[in-house]
Amino acid sequence: KLEELMATGSPNMCLLYYTANSGLLPTGHYTRYGDQHNMASLQTHECLPRLIDGLLSAEGPELHMVRSWRDRLTAARLEAEAWLGYSPELLKRRWVTRGRDEQKLYEVARGSEEFARIFTAFKAQPKEAPAYALQPPEAWERVQVLKVERIENGSILDGCTTPYYNSLARAIEDQDLTFEPGVHTSWAFHGADANAIDSIVHNPVAGFQPLASGSRGASLWGSGTYFA
C-alpha cells in the first residue's frame, strides 16, 4: 500500500515520512518509539523545514536529505572523517604493506594523528540528543578505546570494496548527479563478535553478510547490516 501511495507522486519529487517503533530488545523495551498519531518528531531536529527544503531542492528530496545528515555531525567529526578519507584509494595511503601479506591487522600507534582522528570520529556525540533510548551520553563518554587496528587486505580492497565503490559512483552519475565522497559515502562503525570480525578482516567472499543479520537476536529494524 505504501508503494502504491508513493507511486502517485511525481518521480524524485515526493517524500513519504513515516516513523515507527523499533523491534523489541531482549529486555522487552524499544530502542526508539514512533510518533503514534501526533507526529511529534516533525518538531525536532529541524525535521519539518528539512522535509520542505528537500521537496523544493533542485537535486531532489533524497539527495538533499542525505546531504543534510552531515549537519547533524560535529565539526570535529567531519574534520576527522575528511582527514581519514572517504574512498578506498585514500584509506590505502596509510597502509604499511601492499596488503598481500598473511598478516592483515596492524596496530595504529596510540600517539599518531591517525589514531587521534579515528578516536574523534568514533567517540563524537551528535549535535542533538540522540533519539535512541539506549544509554545516557555520560555512559558513552566513559567508554575507553584500548586499541585501534588497521585492516590491510588487498584482496578485499581490490576485489570487493573498490568495485562496490565504483559501482555506487556509476549508479549516482547515471542519474545525472555528481558523486560526492562524504555525502554518498560516510564513516560508520559496526559491532560484531570475534568470529564475525575474523571473517570481515580475512575473507574476501564472506565479509559482511546481510542475509545472516539478526542471527543473534539484534535485528531491531529488519534484515540488514547495522552500523552507527
C-alpha positions in Angstrom: 0.0 0.0 0.0 2.8 2.4 0.8 4.4 1.8 -2.6 1.1 2.4 -4.3 0.8 5.7 -2.4 4.3 6.8 -3.3 3.6 5.9 -7.0 1.0 8.7 -7.2 3.7 11.4 -6.7 6.0 12.9 -9.3 9.2 10.9 -9.8 12.0 12.1 -7.4 9.8 15.0 -6.2 7.9 13.5 -3.3 8.8 12.2 0.1 6.9 9.7 2.4 7.6 10.5 6.1 6.9 7.6 8.5 8.2 6.8 11.9 7.6 3.6 13.9 8.7 1.8 17.0 11.9 -0.3 16.8 11.9 -4.0 17.3 11.9 -5.3 20.9 15.1 -5.7 22.8 15.6 -8.9 24.8 14.5 -6.9 27.9 11.2 -6.1 26.2 12.0 -2.5 25.7 12.3 -0.4 22.5 15.4 1.5 21.4 13.2 4.1 19.7 9.5 5.0 19.9 7.4 6.0 16.8 5.2 9.1 16.6 1.9 7.3 17.2 -0.6 9.8 15.8 0.9 13.1 16.9 3.9 13.3 14.5 5.9 15.0 17.3 9.2 14.2 15.6 8.4 16.8 12.9 9.1 19.5 15.5 12.6 18.1 16.4 15.9 18.4 14.7 14.5 20.9 12.2 12.7 18.0 10.6 9.7 19.8 9.0 11.9 22.6 7.4 14.3 19.9 6.2 11.5 18.0 4.5 10.2 21.1 2.9 13.6 22.1 1.7 14.1 18.6 0.3 10.9 18.8 -1.7 11.9 22.2 -3.1 15.5 21.3 -3.8 16.6 21.2 -7.4 18.6 18.0 -6.8 15.6 16.1 -5.4 14.5 15.3 -1.9 16.5 12.1 -1.5 19.9 13.7 -2.1 19.0 16.8 -0.1 18.1 14.7 2.9 21.3 12.7 2.6 23.3 15.9 2.4 21.5 17.4 5.4 22.5 14.4 7.6 26.0 15.8 7.7 24.6 18.9 9.5 23.8 16.5 12.4 27.5 15.8 12.9 30.0 18.0 14.8 32.7 19.9 13.0 35.3 17.8 14.8 33.9 14.5 13.5 33.6 15.9 9.9 37.2 17.1 10.0 38.4 13.8 11.3 36.5 11.9 8.6 37.8 14.2 5.8 41.4 13.7 7.1 41.0 9.9 7.1 39.3 9.9 3.6 36.1 8.7 2.1 37.4 6.4 -0.7 39.4 3.1 -0.8 42.3 4.9 -2.5 42.6 7.5 0.3 42.3 4.8 3.0 45.1 2.8 1.5 47.5 5.8 1.8 48.2 4.8 5.4 49.0 1.2 4.8 52.4 0.0 5.7 52.2 -3.1 3.3 50.8 -3.8 -0.1 48.0 -5.9 1.5 49.3 -9.2 0.2 51.0 -10.5 3.4 49.5 -13.2 5.5 49.2 -10.6 8.4 46.1 -8.4 7.8 45.9 -6.4 11.0 48.3 -3.7 12.0 48.1 -1.7 15.2 47.8 2.1 14.8 50.2 3.9 17.1 48.3 5.5 20.0 50.2 8.7 19.7 49.7 9.1 16.0 47.4 11.5 14.2 45.7 8.6 12.6 44.7 7.2 16.0 43.5 10.6 17.2 41.3 11.1 14.1 39.7 7.6 14.4 39.2 8.2 18.1 37.5 11.5 17.4 35.2 10.1 14.7 34.3 7.1 16.9 33.6 9.0 20.1 32.0 12.1 18.7 28.5 12.7 20.0 25.7 14.1 17.7 24.9 17.8 18.0 21.4 17.0 19.3 20.3 14.5 21.9 20.1 11.0 20.3 16.6 9.6 19.6 17.6 6.1 20.6 16.9 5.3 24.3 19.9 3.1 24.9 22.1 4.8 27.5 22.8 8.4 28.6 25.6 10.3 26.8 27.7 10.2 30.0 27.9 6.4 29.7 29.4 6.6 26.2 31.9 9.2 27.4 33.2 6.6 29.9 33.9 4.0 27.2 37.6 3.6 26.6 39.3 2.9 23.3 42.0 0.3 24.1 43.4 -0.3 20.7 42.9 0.6 17.0 44.0 -1.9 14.3 44.1 -1.1 10.6 43.0 -3.8 8.1 45.4 -4.2 5.1 43.8 -6.8 2.9 44.4 -6.2 -0.8 42.1 -8.9 -1.9 39.1 -7.4 -0.1 40.1 -3.8 -1.2 40.6 -4.7 -4.9 38.0 -7.4 -5.2 35.1 -6.1 -3.1 35.5 -2.6 -1.7 36.8 -0.8 -4.7 34.4 -2.4 -7.3 31.4 -1.6 -5.0 32.6 1.9 -4.5 32.9 2.4 -8.3 29.5 0.8 -8.8 27.9 3.2 -6.4 29.6 6.1 -8.1 28.3 5.0 -11.5 24.8 4.5 -10.1 24.7 8.1 -8.8 26.2 9.5 -12.0 23.7 7.5 -14.2 21.0 9.7 -12.5 22.8 12.8 -13.8 24.0 13.6 -10.3 27.5 14.3 -9.1 29.0 11.6 -7.0 30.3 13.2 -3.8 32.5 11.2 -1.3 31.5 12.3 2.1 27.9 12.7 1.0 27.3 9.4 -0.8 29.9 7.7 1.4 30.5 8.1 5.1 32.3 6.7 8.1 30.3 4.2 10.2 31.0 1.7 12.9 29.8 -1.9 13.2 29.7 -4.1 16.3 30.4 -7.8 15.9 31.6 -10.9 17.8 35.1 -12.3 17.3 34.1 -14.9 14.7 32.4 -12.3 12.6 35.3 -9.8 12.9 37.7 -12.5 11.7 35.5 -13.1 8.6 35.3 -9.4 7.9 39.1 -9.0 8.1 40.3 -12.1 6.3 37.5 -13.4 4.0 37.1 -11.5 0.7 34.0 -13.6 -0.2 32.0 -13.6 3.1 32.9 -10.3 4.7 29.7 -8.6 5.8 26.7 -10.8 5.3 23.3 -9.0 5.4 21.4 -12.3 5.0 22.9 -13.6 8.2 22.0 -10.5 10.2 19.7 -10.9 13.2 21.1 -14.3 13.9 22.0 -13.1 17.4 18.5 -11.5 18.0 19.7 -8.0 17.2 17.6 -7.4 14.1 15.5 -4.5 15.5 14.8 -2.8 12.2 14.6 -5.9 10.0 17.2 -7.7 7.9 20.4 -5.8 7.1 23.9 -5.0 8.3 23.8 -2.5 11.1 26.1 0.5 11.5 26.3 3.5 13.8 
